[in-house]
């Protein structure tokens, strides 16, 4: 039996922007580009620029696009109401794309990110308390201390010199994430891990466009193999060191919270699983924050008035001291600049592909089991129907009293039960680091520099190393 489409008056569709549409007969597919014999040409085009390609098909064919890429049928959904209907209303009919999860399992093991079904529900429920807003507040001092100590930030010159800010944020966010996971100073671990993570993510992104992967033991995968061994060895070393301490001496960090799950239920949380969750936190948590902060720095440099307003707020709220947990709600302008950055440059511009496990009705379309579904976040967030002047940097979109955004039109952390587990941790971390940057330097665009072009390699990054000019904060600011 094919379930009926949700009522437009249900809570998930109370502000749905789309009108009721007549249903299409079962077996009909949405419009889409010509696929040829196999459709593999479409896949080749997607591999070159996935966000741009999906956005172009959206403009040509509409909010629901069908791709026939043998042996799969794929549907691209960019209507906010249908996205909510899919990720919330039909969440129990979705699994992550199997090939993608095999690739990620090879990097981070069998974590909550790659788990499905009951295994995922049990792990998500157990991990949720450690990532709730109240629990995240306890990490703010460690975030501030790590950012202050990170050489990539502390050593920034402020004399108008051009600085590689993207690599600096990569180093700073790695220092922060390692302190949140393992406590203490990260030292060489942060530098080595910051080099290893981009290598692994580039390798994973390349493998997603092939039906199978060569084993990591192949000679040409030596760099990936060494990077993975470095990260896994670092995690195992910290886990072993923590277990040699008496439990009452364990610091209050994410590793301790995971080891308590192991202590209470070793069968469900073996040490290998603890290590896999640490790998996931480091890989996913670090990359999201680093990519977003790099784009935030560009947005601040390119919009000096917004930067000056946010800096004045930081001066008024903090008065030169590091941010504390109680300060974060008062940093409203800083938060708005980060949210607008994530609208323009979402770290995950396309959500992980889903497979439908049973027939569903999505709006007017009947989708059979095994259909693949893609949600291009960036294309939705750049739609002028939901965000007027969509390419303009306007943090006031997220100010109190601003016009409401349709549900499903802003998805930097996803939606539904599988919304990013670390969203509150990431927002707190980015707010702390952004505020401390504004305390230290003024960001500006070097003369003659063209705007960077976004490219996707799992996360959205500038197409070339991002260099910005830094100058001292004016006296009195």
N, C-alpha and C positions, 0 to 999 in steps of 0.2 A: 504494500500500500504506500502510495506517495503522499507524505504529509502535506497539508495545505499551507499556503503562505500565511504568516502571522497577520493578525488584524492591524490595520494602520493606526489603531488607537491604543496598541499595547505600549508599555513603557519604553521599549526600545525604538519605537517609531513615532513617538509623540510629536517630534519636530522634524520628521522626515521630509526632505526637500522634494521628493519625487511624487508625482501623481500616481494613482492606481492605474495599472496597465492591464489590458486584456491578456489572458494567458495564451501562450503558444502551445501548439499540440506537442505531446511527447514525441521525441525523435528529432524535433527541430532544434537547430543550433543558432546562436547569435551570429550576426555578421562578423566577418574577419578577413584578413589578407589571404590572397591565393597561396595555397601551400605547395602546389606542384605535386610531384609523385610521392615524396616522402615528408615534405615539410622541413627537412633538415636545413634548408636555406634560411628559414625563419629563425631556427636555433642559432645559426651562424651569425645572423644579424643581431640577435639578442646578446650573444657572447661579447660583441664589440661594444655595446652600450645598452645595457638592459633598461635602465630608467628612461633614457631618451627614446628607445624603440617602443616601449610600452606607451609612453606619452604620445608619440606620433600616431600609433594605432588608435588610441583613445580619441584623438582629434578627428581621425578619419572615419571611424566606425561607431563611436559612441561609448557609453558607460559600461557596456558588457560586450566583450570581444571574444570570438572563438578562434583558437589556433589549433590546426590539425598538424601535429608533429608526430609522425608515426613512431611508436604504436599508441601514442597518447592523444586524448582530446584535452585541451587546456582552455580555461575560461579566465579572462582578465576582468576583474570587477573594480570599477572606480566610482560607482554611485554610493555615497555615504550611507544611505539607508540600507542598500543591499549588502554593503560591507558589514554593517552591524548585524543584519539578519543572518549573514553567514557566520561571523566569528562569535556571536553571542547566541542567537537563536538556534543555530545548527552546530554548535561546537562539539556536541557528542557524536556527530557524523563525520568529523574531520580527524585526520592524522597528518603528521608532518611527512613531507615527501621522503620516501624510503631511501632513495639514492643520496639525497642531501644529508640525512641523518647518519648514513654509513660513513660519509666523508667526515662529519663532525665527530662521530664516535672515534674515528682514528686519531683525532687530535686530542680530545678531552676525556675520552672514556665514556662510560655509561652513566651520565649525569641526569639531573632532572630536565635539562635542556633537550636531551635526545630520547627520554623515556616516553612511553605511551600508556594509555589505559590505566589500570589499577596501580601499576608501578609508579606512574607519574603522579596520580592523585595522592598516594601515600607520601611520596617524597615532597611534593609541593606543600602538603598540609604540615609536614614536620618542619620544613624550612621557613615557612611563611612568617612565624613570629620573629625570626632574626632580621627580617627585612621590612618590618612594619615601621611607620614614621617614628614612633616612640623609641624603638630599638636603635634606629639609625642615629638618633641624637647623641647617643653615647660615643659614636665614632667621630663626631665633629672635631674635638680637640686633636685627635690623631691626624685627621685630614689637614688641619691648619699647621700642625707641627711638621708634618711631612712636606707640605708645600713650602714652608719657610726654610726648611733644611735642604731642599732639593737644589743642587748646584745649577741645574738648568734654569731655574727661576732666580735664585739668589745672585747668580753671577751675570744676569742680564746687564749689559751696558745701557746707560740712559743718556747718551750724548748724540742722538740722531743716527746712530749706527743701524745698519740693516741686519736683522737677526732672523735666523731660521726658527720661527716660532712654532711651526708644526712639530719639528723634532724635539723642541723644548717641552711642549705639552705632552708629547709621547713619554718623555723621561719623567716629567712631574707626576703624571697620572699613574705611571707604573710605581713610583715611590709611594704614592698615596695608597694604591690598592694593595701593595705588599704589606704595608703597615697595618691596614685594616684586617688583612687575613692573618698575618703572622706576628704582629706587634714588633717593637724594637726598630732599629734602623735597618734599611734594606741593603745599603752598601753596594757591593759589586753585583748582587742579585738583581737590583733594579736596572742597572745598565745592561747586563746580559739578557735579562728578560725583555727589555724594551727593544733590543735588537732581534730577539727570537720571534716575538709575536707577529710582527708584520711579515716575516718570512713564512710562517705557518699559514697565515691568512691568505697570502697570495697563492700559496700552493693549493689550499683548499678551494679557492675561487676558481682556479684553472681546472681542477678535477671535476667540478660540478657540471661542466659542459661535455663530459665524456661518460659513456655508459658504464665504464668500469675503470678502476685505478690499478696501475702497476704497483706491485708490492714496494714498500718503503726501502727494502734492501737493495733495490736497483741502484747501480752506480750514480746515475744522474739525479737521484733523490738524496744525495749525501747531505746537502745543506738542510733540507727539511728534517732528515733523520737526526742530525746533530742538534738542531734547535729544539726538537721535541724531547730528545734525551736530556738536554739542559734543563728545560722546564720541569719535566717529570722528576728528574733528580733533585731539583731544588725543593719541590713539594715533598717528596719522600724524606728528604733530610730534615725539613722542619717538622713533619709529622713525627719522625723518630725522636727528635730532640724534645718535643713536647711530651711524648709518652714517658720519657725518662724523668720528668718532673713529677712531684706529687700533685695530685689533682687539685688540692687546695692552693697550689702555687701557679696554676694556669692563669694567664692574663685573659681579660675579657675581650677577645677578638673573635673573628669568624671561625678560625680553626678550632678554638675551644668550644664554640657552639656546635660545631660538627662533631667533635670528639665526644661531647656529652651525649649526642644521639647514638654514637657507637657504644659508649659505656652502658647506656640504658637498653640498647637492643642491637647487640653485635651481629645477630643473624640478618637483620634488615639493613644495618649500616656497617658492613665490614670496612676495614681500613682502606681497601682499594676504592670503595665508594666515597669515602671521605676525601681521598686524594683526587678522585675524578671531579668532585664538586669544587675543590680548590682550583683545579685546572680551569673549570668553566668560569668561575668568578674572575680569575686572572685574565683569561682570554677575552671573554665577552664584556666584563665590566670595564676593563682598561680600554679596550678599543672604542667603545661607545663614547666614553668621556673624552678621550684624546681627540677623536675626530670632531666631536661637537665643539670643543674648546678651540680647535684650530679655526673652524669656520666662524666661531664667535669673535675671535681676534680679528679676522678679516672684516666682519660686519661692523665691529667697533671702529676699526681704522677707516673704513669707507663711510662711516656715519658719525663724524666728530660731535655733532650736537647730542646725539643719543649717548655717546660715550661720556660727554661732559656731565649730562644729567645723572647717569648712573654713578659716576665718580663722586659727584656732590652728595648723593645719597649714602655712599659708602663712608665718606668723610663725616657726615652728620650722624650716622648710626654707630660707626666703629671708633671714630676719633683717633685713628692710627693704630689701634690694637688689633690682634688677630680675631677673626669671627668666632663666636661661640654659638652653641645650638640655639639659644634664645634670640640671637640676632637674625637668624635666617628669615623668619616671617616678615621682619621689617625691611629686608632688602628686596622690596617689591620691583623696583625698576631693573635691578640686576636680573631677577628671575624672569621678568618680561623680555629682556634682551636675549636670554638663553632660550626661552620658549619660541621666540620669533626666529632665532637661528635654527632651531630644530624644525620649524615649519619650512624654512627655505632650504635647509640642507640636512634632512633627516639622516642620522647615521646609518639606519637601515632603510634605504629608499624603496625597497621592495621587501615585503614580509616573506619569511620562509614559505615556500610553496606548500599547499595542503592537498591531500587527496580525499575525495568524498568516499566514504565507506558504504553508504547506502543511498538509494535514490532520494533526492530532495527537490523541493520547489523553491526557487530563489526568485522572488518577484514574479514575473510572468514566465520564467523559464523552468522547464523540467530537466534536471541534470541527473544522468544515470550514475550509478555507483562507479567508482574508479576514475571519475573526472578529476583532473588536476585544476586547482584554482590558484590564481596569483592576485595579490593585492598590491598595486604600486602606490606606496604611500606618498612619494614625492609628487606624482601626477595629481593625486587628489588634493594635496595641500597647495598646489599651484593653480588650482581651478578658480577662475575669477568669479564663478557663481557663489563660492563659499568665502573667498578672500579677495575683495576688490583690490585692484593693482597688485596682483599676486607676487610679482617679482620685486616689489618695493619692500625695504626693511622698515617695518612699522611696529615697534614693540607695543604701542598703545592698543593693538588688537587684543592683547591679553590683560589690559588694565581692568580694574573693577568698573562695572557699568558699561563696558564695551559691548557692542552687539553680539548676541550669542552665536557661536559657531555650531552648525548642524552636527549632531552626534554622528561619529564615523568620518568626519572631515578632517580631524586632527589626530594622527595616530603615531607619534614618534616612538612610543613604547608598545605599539600594538593595541589589541582590544580583546575582551572576552576573558575566559578563565586562564588563558595562556599569555595574558599580558605580562610584560617583562617583570620578573620577580624582583630585580634590583632597581626598579625605577626611582624609588625614594632615595636609595643610597646614591644613585648617579646624580640626581638633582642636587642633593646636599653637597656632594663632592664638587660638582661644577660651580655651584654658587660660592662655595668657600674659595676655590681657586680663582674664579673670576674677580671676586671682591679683592683678593690680595694682589692680583695683577693691577687692578685699577688704583690701588694704594701706591704702587711702585712706579709705574710708567704710563706715559701717554703713547698710544699706538697710532701710527699714521701710515698711509700708503706711500711708498717711495715714488719719486717723480718718474713718470713714464711707464709705471707698472700697469699692465692690463689685468682686468679681473681674472682670477683663477677659474678654470673650467672644472666642474665636478666630474669625477669618474668613480665608478663603482668597482671595488675589489673586496667584496663582502660588505665593507662599510664604504660610505661616501667620503672621498678624499679629494683634495686639489690635484689637478693633473700634473703639477710640478711642485717642487719644494716651495713652501710658502715663506717668503721673507718680508718682514714689515719693519718700518723704522720705529725706534724707541727714543723717547726724550723724557727728561725729568718732569715730574708732576710740578706745575707752577707753585711757587711759594704761597702758602695760605690755603691751598687745596688739601 
